[in-house]
Amino acid sequence: MRFMSGLLQVVFFLAVVWASLLAAGLISNDLPWSDPPGMATRLMTYLSTNVAETTPDSAFPELRPRTYAAPAALMFDVARRAAEALHWELSTVEPEARKIEAVVTTRVIKFKDDVTIRVEADGEERSTLFARSASRVGKWDLGANSRHIMDLFETVDIIAPVTAIVDKEEVTEEPQTSSETMPTESDAPPATEDPSQE
């Protein structure tokens, strides 16, 4: 009887430790729980996959590729500087292929994750940033790989020129009025008398 009681205590202790590590991992990754596709789907994903990758049709808004109004060569340099600023270990930097491979150490359990960054040209003055992050160990990542990609995009947006940032939701260009069509004082309509002042 004492053996069973002691065994149950050990099992309970291990369950508490496991649950605590799980919660700590999910909390420390600071994930966008309230964003689409919803908390339940996010939790199931973070507990069942160890890869996060940007795709144009991703159900997770933070895992969609980012487009920038800047040449691919410039954005590749920005992406490299962002990875360095995040203190990632750069294992491969290929300027011609515009590809970067890096190793990230997770915050809580100190696992190693592999991140691949690609910049694709979309014409001469536009480019798109893609990223993939995968854990080397385990079948789930508690959202750590999504966090790596989010950190990358956030840091890129800080380093990139302001003019390169494209609205994530909708790309619109404000019509610019040239100096030739701007109204002058002579074009202004004549002032009319206000009857209330009489």
Buried (B, 14 or more C-beta within 10 A) or exposed (E): EEEEEEEEEEEEEEEEEEEEEBEBBBEBBEBBEEEEEEEEEBBEBBBEBBEBBBEEEBEBEBBBBBBBBBBBBBBBBBBBBBBBBBEBEBEEBEEEEBBBBBEBEBBBBEBEBBBBBBBBBEEEEBBBBBBBBBBEEEEBBBBBBBBBBBBBBEBBBEBBEEEBBBEEEEEEEEEEEEEEEEEEEEEEEEEEEEEEEE
